[in-house]
Amino acid sequence: MPLDQTEAIVLRSFNIGDQDKVVVFFSRDKGLLRGVAKGARKFGNRFGSCLEPLSLINVFYYEKERKDLVTLSQADLIESFFEVHRDYRASCTLGYFAELVEEFFPSRASEDLIFRLLLSTLRAIKEKGDLEFLSRYFEAWFLQINGLLPDFRRCKKCRKRLVEAGWLSPRRDGVYCAACAPFKKEVVPAELPAFLEWVRKNAPPRENTSPFSAGQLKAISQALQSLIIFHLEREPKSLHSLK
């Protein structure tokens, strides 16, 4: 049972047995892992506050053959986001990010880009960046990295550049202009291409300002979340809480 270690973000944990916890964590180089932290619920246990949701830790663990769960032996706290959880909406937003990562990725699949996206967005929120804008920023890059973001700049059928609002295709693989749309159910706001262009060129902003209005961000969120729900085949529980 060789000991291994990795830098990881704790996504969530839940109680098991009388004294233990199961921890779901997202590693920079090992991907999504689940492990048992024995004695984690004891007073004065060796894990301390390292297993709080969205903590960045250096975790030491070992695993046995034919076992899905690894066993955590030690964790060192690198960075805490505990103060973010004091704001209820911010806490729900972090839970939303964690749920998307856990639901979209298989165990042990290395996802360095998603790890860096999650960590940089968490740090921007910690620095009091605009929560709504950063949520849309995370959703856009999350879809982009997963190859789920269609071309919103041109009509899927006639290929003309869209200058007004369009309509999302039923399979969520493109957008139609008003003339080509077979039916008009899911609207795509005209400002979405400009938003995506901004996101591709900029790091998540840590200032409490947004280059887009609250109304624009609300319309953008509806389009991006429609894609997430379609590909996940359900609405994330944490997203329902946010709404």
Phi and psi restraints in degrees (value plus and minus 20) as a CYANA .aco file:
   2 PRO   PHI     -85.6   -45.6
   2 PRO   PSI     122.4   162.4
   3 LEU   PHI    -100.0   -60.0
   3 LEU   PSI     115.8   155.8
   4 ASP   PHI    -144.1  -104.1
   4 ASP   PSI     143.5   183.5
   5 GLN   PHI    -166.7  -126.7
   5 GLN   PSI     136.2   176.2
   6 THR   PHI    -181.3  -141.3
   6 THR   PSI     135.5   175.5
   7 GLU   PHI    -104.8   -64.8
   7 GLU   PSI     113.2   153.2
   8 ALA   PHI    -170.4  -130.4
   8 ALA   PSI     140.0   180.0
   9 ILE   PHI    -130.4   -90.4
   9 ILE   PSI     106.8   146.8
  10 VAL   PHI     -92.8   -52.8
  10 VAL   PSI     103.5   143.5
  11 LEU   PHI    -108.3   -68.3
  11 LEU   PSI     -64.9   -24.9
  12 ARG   PHI    -188.1  -148.1
  12 ARG   PSI     150.4   190.4
  13 SER   PHI    -168.4  -128.4
  13 SER   PSI     137.6   177.6
  14 PHE   PHI    -167.7  -127.7
  14 PHE   PSI     135.6   175.6
  15 ASN   PHI     -94.3   -54.3
  15 ASN   PSI     125.8   165.8
  16 ILE   PHI    -164.1  -124.1
  16 ILE   PSI     117.1   157.1
  17 GLY   PHI      45.1    85.1
  17 GLY   PSI    -177.1  -137.1
  18 ASP   PHI    -110.1   -70.1
  18 ASP   PSI     -46.5    -6.5
  19 GLN   PHI    -153.8  -113.8
  19 GLN   PSI     -25.4    14.6
  20 ASP   PHI    -125.1   -85.1
  20 ASP   PSI     148.7   188.7
  21 LYS   PHI    -154.2  -114.2
  21 LYS   PSI     127.5   167.5
  22 VAL   PHI    -119.8   -79.8
  22 VAL   PSI     108.3   148.3
  23 VAL   PHI    -134.9   -94.9
  23 VAL   PSI     109.2   149.2
  24 VAL   PHI    -121.9   -81.9
  24 VAL   PSI      99.1   139.1
  25 PHE   PHI    -153.6  -113.6
  25 PHE   PSI     131.2   171.2
  26 PHE   PHI    -132.8   -92.8
  26 PHE   PSI      92.8   132.8
  27 SER   PHI    -114.9   -74.9
  27 SER   PSI     128.1   168.1
  28 ARG   PHI     -82.2   -42.2
  28 ARG   PSI     -61.7   -21.7
  29 ASP   PHI    -136.1   -96.1
  29 ASP   PSI     -32.0     8.0
  30 LYS   PHI    -126.7   -86.7
  30 LYS   PSI     -29.1    10.9
  31 GLY   PHI      59.1    99.1
  31 GLY   PSI    -170.4  -130.4
  32 LEU   PHI    -103.7   -63.7
  32 LEU   PSI     104.8   144.8
  33 LEU   PHI    -151.3  -111.3
  33 LEU   PSI     133.5   173.5
  34 ARG   PHI    -148.0  -108.0
  34 ARG   PSI     115.0   155.0
  35 GLY   PHI    -167.1  -127.1
  35 GLY   PSI     140.6   180.6
  36 VAL   PHI    -117.3   -77.3
  36 VAL   PSI     107.6   147.6
  37 ALA   PHI    -124.7   -84.7
  37 ALA   PSI      77.3   117.3
  38 LYS   PHI     -91.7   -51.7
  38 LYS   PSI     113.5   153.5
  39 GLY   PHI      55.5    95.5
  39 GLY   PSI      -8.2    31.8
  40 ALA   PHI     -87.4   -47.4
  40 ALA   PSI     -36.4     3.6
  41 ARG   PHI    -119.5   -79.5
  41 ARG   PSI     -18.3    21.7
  42 LYS   PHI     -93.6   -53.6
  42 LYS   PSI     128.5   168.5
  43 PHE   PHI     -84.5   -44.5
  43 PHE   PSI     111.7   151.7
  44 GLY   PHI      50.3    90.3
  44 GLY   PSI       7.3    47.3
  45 ASN   PHI     -88.5   -48.5
  45 ASN   PSI     142.4   182.4
  46 ARG   PHI     -92.5   -52.5
  46 ARG   PSI     -31.1     8.9
  47 PHE   PHI    -108.4   -68.4
  47 PHE   PSI     -42.2    -2.2
  48 GLY   PHI      36.1    76.1
  48 GLY   PSI    -150.7  -110.7
  49 SER   PHI    -115.4   -75.4
  49 SER   PSI      -8.0    32.0
  50 CYS   PHI     -86.6   -46.6
  50 CYS   PSI     -42.9    -2.9
  51 LEU   PHI    -117.1   -77.1
  51 LEU   PSI      -7.7    32.3
  52 GLU   PHI     -86.2   -46.2
  52 GLU   PSI     124.9   164.9
  53 PRO   PHI     -75.5   -35.5
  53 PRO   PSI     115.6   155.6
  54 LEU   PHI      50.3    90.3
  54 LEU   PSI      -5.3    34.7
  55 SER   PHI     -92.8   -52.8
  55 SER   PSI     121.4   161.4
  56 LEU   PHI    -113.0   -73.0
  56 LEU   PSI     100.9   140.9
  57 ILE   PHI    -153.5  -113.5
  57 ILE   PSI     141.6   181.6
  58 ASN   PHI    -125.6   -85.6
  58 ASN   PSI      92.8   132.8
  59 VAL   PHI    -131.0   -91.0
  59 VAL   PSI     117.4   157.4
  60 PHE   PHI    -129.4   -89.4
  60 PHE   PSI     114.1   154.1
  61 TYR   PHI    -174.1  -134.1
  61 TYR   PSI     145.5   185.5
  62 TYR   PHI    -157.4  -117.4
  62 TYR   PSI     140.9   180.9
  63 GLU   PHI    -158.8  -118.8
  63 GLU   PSI     132.4   172.4
  64 LYS   PHI    -127.0   -87.0
  64 LYS   PSI     132.0   172.0
  65 GLU   PHI     -81.9   -41.9
  65 GLU   PSI     122.5   162.5
  66 ARG   PHI      43.1    83.1
  66 ARG   PSI       3.3    43.3
  67 LYS   PHI    -136.4   -96.4
  67 LYS   PSI     109.3   149.3
  68 ASP   PHI     -93.8   -53.8
  68 ASP   PSI     -54.4   -14.4
  69 LEU   PHI    -114.0   -74.0
  69 LEU   PSI     113.6   153.6
  70 VAL   PHI    -104.7   -64.7
  70 VAL   PSI     150.6   190.6
  71 THR   PHI    -135.5   -95.5
  71 THR   PSI     100.4   140.4
  72 LEU   PHI     -99.7   -59.7
  72 LEU   PSI     109.7   149.7
  73 SER   PHI    -124.8   -84.8
  73 SER   PSI     -47.3    -7.3
  74 GLN   PHI    -183.8  -143.8
  74 GLN   PSI     132.6   172.6
  75 ALA   PHI    -165.3  -125.3
  75 ALA   PSI     114.0   154.0
  76 ASP   PHI    -133.4   -93.4
  76 ASP   PSI     109.4   149.4
  77 LEU   PHI     -95.3   -55.3
  77 LEU   PSI     105.9   145.9
  78 ILE   PHI    -117.5   -77.5
  78 ILE   PSI     -66.4   -26.4
  79 GLU   PHI    -172.7  -132.7
  79 GLU   PSI     115.1   155.1
  80 SER   PHI    -127.2   -87.2
  80 SER   PSI     125.9   165.9
  81 PHE   PHI    -138.6   -98.6
  81 PHE   PSI       8.9    48.9
  82 PHE   PHI     -79.0   -39.0
  82 PHE   PSI     -59.9   -19.9
  83 GLU   PHI     -86.6   -46.6
  83 GLU   PSI     -45.0    -5.0
  84 VAL   PHI     -84.9   -44.9
  84 VAL   PSI     -54.1   -14.1
  85 HIS   PHI     -89.8   -49.8
  85 HIS   PSI     -30.2     9.8
  86 ARG   PHI     -89.2   -49.2
  86 ARG   PSI     -44.9    -4.9
  87 ASP   PHI    -112.4   -72.4
  87 ASP   PSI     100.2   140.2
  88 TYR   PHI     -80.5   -40.5
  88 TYR   PSI     -65.9   -25.9
  89 ARG   PHI     -86.5   -46.5
  89 ARG   PSI     -59.3   -19.3
  90 ALA   PHI     -84.0   -44.0
  90 ALA   PSI     -60.2   -20.2
  91 SER   PHI     -82.9   -42.9
  91 SER   PSI     -63.0   -23.0
  92 CYS   PHI     -83.9   -43.9
  92 CYS   PSI     -55.8   -15.8
  93 THR   PHI     -85.0   -45.0
  93 THR   PSI     -62.2   -22.2
  94 LEU   PHI     -83.5   -43.5
  94 LEU   PSI     -58.9   -18.9
  95 GLY   PHI     -82.9   -42.9
  95 GLY   PSI     -56.1   -16.1
  96 TYR   PHI     -83.1   -43.1
  96 TYR   PSI     -66.9   -26.9
  97 PHE   PHI     -79.0   -39.0
  97 PHE   PSI     -66.5   -26.5
  98 ALA   PHI     -82.2   -42.2
  98 ALA   PSI     -60.6   -20.6
  99 GLU   PHI     -84.7   -44.7
  99 GLU   PSI     -60.9   -20.9
 100 LEU   PHI     -81.7   -41.7
 100 LEU   PSI     -64.8   -24.8
 101 VAL   PHI     -81.9   -41.9
 101 VAL   PSI     -65.4   -25.4
 102 GLU   PHI     -87.2   -47.2
 102 GLU   PSI     -57.7   -17.7
 103 GLU   PHI     -99.5   -59.5
 103 GLU   PSI     -50.4   -10.4
 104 PHE   PHI    -108.5   -68.5
 104 PHE   PSI     -39.9     0.1
 105 PHE   PHI    -135.4   -95.4
 105 PHE   PSI     117.3   157.3
 106 PRO   PHI     -93.1   -53.1
 106 PRO   PSI     141.6   181.6
 107 SER   PHI     -82.6   -42.6
 107 SER   PSI     120.9   160.9
 108 ARG   PHI      45.8    85.8
 108 ARG   PSI       0.9    40.9
 109 ALA   PHI    -116.9   -76.9
 109 ALA   PSI      95.0   135.0
 110 SER   PHI     -83.9   -43.9
 110 SER   PSI     108.4   148.4
 111 GLU   PHI    -157.9  -117.9
 111 GLU   PSI      52.9    92.9
 112 ASP   PHI     -83.6   -43.6
 112 ASP   PSI     -58.6   -18.6
 113 LEU   PHI     -84.0   -44.0
 113 LEU   PSI     -62.5   -22.5
 114 ILE   PHI     -87.4   -47.4
 114 ILE   PSI     -58.3   -18.3
 115 PHE   PHI     -80.4   -40.4
 115 PHE   PSI     -66.4   -26.4
 116 ARG   PHI     -87.7   -47.7
 116 ARG   PSI     -56.4   -16.4
 117 LEU   PHI     -82.6   -42.6
 117 LEU   PSI     -67.6   -27.6
 118 LEU   PHI     -81.6   -41.6
 118 LEU   PSI     -66.4   -26.4
 119 LEU   PHI     -86.6   -46.6
 119 LEU   PSI     -63.4   -23.4
 120 SER   PHI     -86.6   -46.6
 120 SER   PSI     -55.5   -15.5
 121 THR   PHI     -90.6   -50.6
 121 THR   PSI     -60.6   -20.6
 122 LEU   PHI     -78.9   -38.9
 122 LEU   PSI     -63.2   -23.2
 123 ARG   PHI     -87.0   -47.0
 123 ARG   PSI     -56.5   -16.5
 124 ALA   PHI     -85.6   -45.6
 124 ALA   PSI     -60.3   -20.3
 125 ILE   PHI     -85.7   -45.7
 125 ILE   PSI     -60.3   -20.3
 126 LYS   PHI     -81.1   -41.1
 126 LYS   PSI     -52.9   -12.9
 127 GLU   PHI    -106.0   -66.0
 127 GLU   PSI      -5.7    34.3
 128 LYS   PHI      52.9    92.9
 128 LYS   PSI      10.3    50.3
 129 GLY   PHI     -86.6   -46.6
 129 GLY   PSI     142.1   182.1
 130 ASP   PHI     -83.8   -43.8
 130 ASP   PSI      97.7   137.7
 131 LEU   PHI     -85.5   -45.5
 131 LEU   PSI     -63.3   -23.3
 132 GLU   PHI     -86.2   -46.2
 132 GLU   PSI     -64.1   -24.1
 133 PHE   PHI     -84.4   -44.4
 133 PHE   PSI     -62.5   -22.5
 134 LEU   PHI     -86.5   -46.5
 134 LEU   PSI     -52.3   -12.3
 135 SER   PHI     -84.4   -44.4
 135 SER   PSI     -64.6   -24.6
 136 ARG   PHI     -87.7   -47.7
 136 ARG   PSI     -56.0   -16.0
 137 TYR   PHI     -79.7   -39.7
 137 TYR   PSI     -68.1   -28.1
 138 PHE   PHI     -82.8   -42.8
 138 PHE   PSI     -65.7   -25.7
 139 GLU   PHI     -79.3   -39.3
 139 GLU   PSI     -64.7   -24.7
 140 ALA   PHI     -82.7   -42.7
 140 ALA   PSI     -68.0   -28.0
 141 TRP   PHI     -89.3   -49.3
 141 TRP   PSI     -55.1   -15.1
 142 PHE   PHI     -79.3   -39.3
 142 PHE   PSI     -66.2   -26.2
 143 LEU   PHI     -87.0   -47.0
 143 LEU   PSI     -60.2   -20.2
 144 GLN   PHI     -81.9   -41.9
 144 GLN   PSI     -68.8   -28.8
 145 ILE   PHI     -83.6   -43.6
 145 ILE   PSI     -53.7   -13.7
 146 ASN   PHI    -104.3   -64.3
 146 ASN   PSI     -18.7    21.3
 147 GLY   PHI      51.2    91.2
 147 GLY   PSI       8.2    48.2
 148 LEU   PHI    -130.8   -90.8
 148 LEU   PSI     -13.8    26.2
 149 LEU   PHI    -120.9   -80.9
 149 LEU   PSI      90.4   130.4
 150 PRO   PHI     -95.2   -55.2
 150 PRO   PSI     154.9   194.9
 151 ASP   PHI     -99.8   -59.8
 151 ASP   PSI      92.1   132.1
 152 PHE   PHI    -113.6   -73.6
 152 PHE   PSI     -18.4    21.6
 153 ARG   PHI    -106.8   -66.8
 153 ARG   PSI     -47.2    -7.2
 154 ARG   PHI    -150.0  -110.0
 154 ARG   PSI     131.9   171.9
 155 CYS   PHI     -86.1   -46.1
 155 CYS   PSI     113.7   153.7
 156 LYS   PHI     -82.0   -42.0
 156 LYS   PSI     -49.2    -9.2
 157 LYS   PHI    -114.9   -74.9
 157 LYS   PSI     -78.5   -38.5
 158 CYS   PHI    -110.3   -70.3
 158 CYS   PSI     -31.6     8.4
 159 ARG   PHI      48.0    88.0
 159 ARG   PSI      -7.7    32.3
 160 LYS   PHI     -94.9   -54.9
 160 LYS   PSI     125.0   165.0
 161 ARG   PHI     -87.1   -47.1
 161 ARG   PSI     114.6   154.6
 162 LEU   PHI    -104.0   -64.0
 162 LEU   PSI     107.4   147.4
 163 VAL   PHI    -133.1   -93.1
 163 VAL   PSI     -29.6    10.4
 164 GLU   PHI    -146.5  -106.5
 164 GLU   PSI     160.0   200.0
 165 ALA   PHI     -80.0   -40.0
 165 ALA   PSI     123.4   163.4
 166 GLY   PHI    -137.1   -97.1
 166 GLY   PSI    -187.6  -147.6
 167 TRP   PHI    -152.9  -112.9
 167 TRP   PSI     109.2   149.2
 168 LEU   PHI     -88.5   -48.5
 168 LEU   PSI     117.1   157.1
 169 SER   PHI     -89.1   -49.1
 169 SER   PSI     134.3   174.3
 170 PRO   PHI     -78.1   -38.1
 170 PRO   PSI     -52.4   -12.4
 171 ARG   PHI    -110.2   -70.2
 171 ARG   PSI     -14.9    25.1
 172 ARG   PHI      38.4    78.4
 172 ARG   PSI      11.5    51.5
 173 ASP   PHI    -132.3   -92.3
 173 ASP   PSI      -5.5    34.5
 174 GLY   PHI     152.7   192.7
 174 GLY   PSI    -197.0  -157.0
 175 VAL   PHI    -154.6  -114.6
 175 VAL   PSI     123.7   163.7
 176 TYR   PHI    -128.0   -88.0
 176 TYR   PSI     128.2   168.2
 177 CYS   PHI     -95.8   -55.8
 177 CYS   PSI     151.2   191.2
 178 ALA   PHI     -81.1   -41.1
 178 ALA   PSI     -53.5   -13.5
 179 ALA   PHI     -94.9   -54.9
 179 ALA   PSI     -49.1    -9.1
 180 CYS   PHI    -120.0   -80.0
 180 CYS   PSI     -32.9     7.1
 181 ALA   PHI     -82.5   -42.5
 181 ALA   PSI     103.2   143.2
 182 PRO   PHI     -86.6   -46.6
 182 PRO   PSI     -53.1   -13.1
 183 PHE   PHI    -175.7  -135.7
 183 PHE   PSI     137.0   177.0
 184 LYS   PHI    -134.6   -94.6
 184 LYS   PSI      73.1   113.1
 185 LYS   PHI    -137.5   -97.5
 185 LYS   PSI     -72.6   -32.6
 186 GLU   PHI    -125.5   -85.5
 186 GLU   PSI      87.8   127.8
 187 VAL   PHI    -100.1   -60.1
 187 VAL   PSI     123.5   163.5
 188 VAL   PHI    -133.7   -93.7
 188 VAL   PSI      93.9   133.9
 189 PRO   PHI     -84.3   -44.3
 189 PRO   PSI     128.5   168.5
 190 ALA   PHI     -82.6   -42.6
 190 ALA   PSI     -47.0    -7.0
 191 GLU   PHI    -102.2   -62.2
 191 GLU   PSI     -26.4    13.6
 192 LEU   PHI     -81.3   -41.3
 192 LEU   PSI     -65.8   -25.8
 193 PRO   PHI     -77.8   -37.8
 193 PRO   PSI     -59.8   -19.8
 194 ALA   PHI     -85.8   -45.8
 194 ALA   PSI     -58.6   -18.6
 195 PHE   PHI     -81.9   -41.9
 195 PHE   PSI     -67.0   -27.0
 196 LEU   PHI     -84.1   -44.1
 196 LEU   PSI     -56.5   -16.5
 197 GLU   PHI     -84.5   -44.5
 197 GLU   PSI     -60.2   -20.2
 198 TRP   PHI     -84.6   -44.6
 198 TRP   PSI     -64.1   -24.1
 199 VAL   PHI     -81.2   -41.2
 199 VAL   PSI     -61.2   -21.2
 200 ARG   PHI     -86.6   -46.6
 200 ARG   PSI     -43.8    -3.8
 201 LYS   PHI    -121.6   -81.6
 201 LYS   PSI     -28.1    11.9
 202 ASN   PHI    -152.2  -112.2
 202 ASN   PSI     128.2   168.2
 203 ALA   PHI     -94.6   -54.6
 203 ALA   PSI     140.6   180.6
 204 PRO   PHI     -79.4   -39.4
 204 PRO   PSI     103.0   143.0
 205 PRO   PHI     -90.9   -50.9
 205 PRO   PSI     118.5   158.5
 206 ARG   PHI    -118.9   -78.9
 206 ARG   PSI     -19.5    20.5
 207 GLU   PHI    -109.3   -69.3
 207 GLU   PSI     131.3   171.3
 208 ASN   PHI    -103.2   -63.2
 208 ASN   PSI      32.4    72.4
 209 THR   PHI    -155.9  -115.9
 209 THR   PSI     140.6   180.6
 210 SER   PHI    -159.4  -119.4
 210 SER   PSI     115.9   155.9
 211 PRO   PHI     -94.5   -54.5
 211 PRO   PSI     -19.9    20.1
 212 PHE   PHI    -147.6  -107.6
 212 PHE   PSI     128.1   168.1
 213 SER   PHI     -94.1   -54.1
 213 SER   PSI     146.2   186.2
 214 ALA   PHI     -82.0   -42.0
 214 ALA   PSI     -59.1   -19.1
 215 GLY   PHI     -85.8   -45.8
 215 GLY   PSI     -61.2   -21.2
 216 GLN   PHI     -84.2   -44.2
 216 GLN   PSI     -62.0   -22.0
 217 LEU   PHI     -85.4   -45.4
 217 LEU   PSI     -55.1   -15.1
 218 LYS   PHI     -84.7   -44.7
 218 LYS   PSI     -62.9   -22.9
 219 ALA   PHI     -86.7   -46.7
 219 ALA   PSI     -59.5   -19.5
 220 ILE   PHI     -83.9   -43.9
 220 ILE   PSI     -60.9   -20.9
 221 SER   PHI     -82.0   -42.0
 221 SER   PSI     -58.9   -18.9
 222 GLN   PHI     -83.1   -43.1
 222 GLN   PSI     -60.1   -20.1
 223 ALA   PHI     -88.6   -48.6
 223 ALA   PSI     -66.3   -26.3
 224 LEU   PHI     -87.3   -47.3
 224 LEU   PSI     -61.2   -21.2
 225 GLN   PHI     -90.7   -50.7
 225 GLN   PSI     -47.7    -7.7
 226 SER   PHI     -82.3   -42.3
 226 SER   PSI     -59.3   -19.3
 227 LEU   PHI     -86.7   -46.7
 227 LEU   PSI     -64.1   -24.1
 228 ILE   PHI     -81.4   -41.4
 228 ILE   PSI     -67.0   -27.0
 229 ILE   PHI     -84.3   -44.3
 229 ILE   PSI     -59.8   -19.8
 230 PHE   PHI     -82.3   -42.3
 230 PHE   PSI     -66.9   -26.9
 231 HIS   PHI     -98.5   -58.5
 231 HIS   PSI     -48.7    -8.7
 232 LEU   PHI    -100.3   -60.3
 232 LEU   PSI     -38.8     1.2
 233 GLU   PHI      48.2    88.2
 233 GLU   PSI       1.9    41.9
 234 ARG   PHI    -191.2  -151.2
 234 ARG   PSI     143.1   183.1
 235 GLU   PHI    -103.2   -63.2
 235 GLU   PSI     108.3   148.3
 236 PRO   PHI     -76.3   -36.3
 236 PRO   PSI     119.3   159.3
 237 LYS   PHI     -78.9   -38.9
 237 LYS   PSI     -60.4   -20.4
 238 SER   PHI     -88.6   -48.6
 238 SER   PSI     -51.1   -11.1
 239 LEU   PHI     -88.1   -48.1
 239 LEU   PSI     -58.4   -18.4
 240 HIS   PHI     -81.1   -41.1
 240 HIS   PSI     -60.0   -20.0
 241 SER   PHI     -85.4   -45.4
 241 SER   PSI     -59.9   -19.9
 242 LEU   PHI     -83.0   -43.0
 242 LEU   PSI     -58.9   -18.9
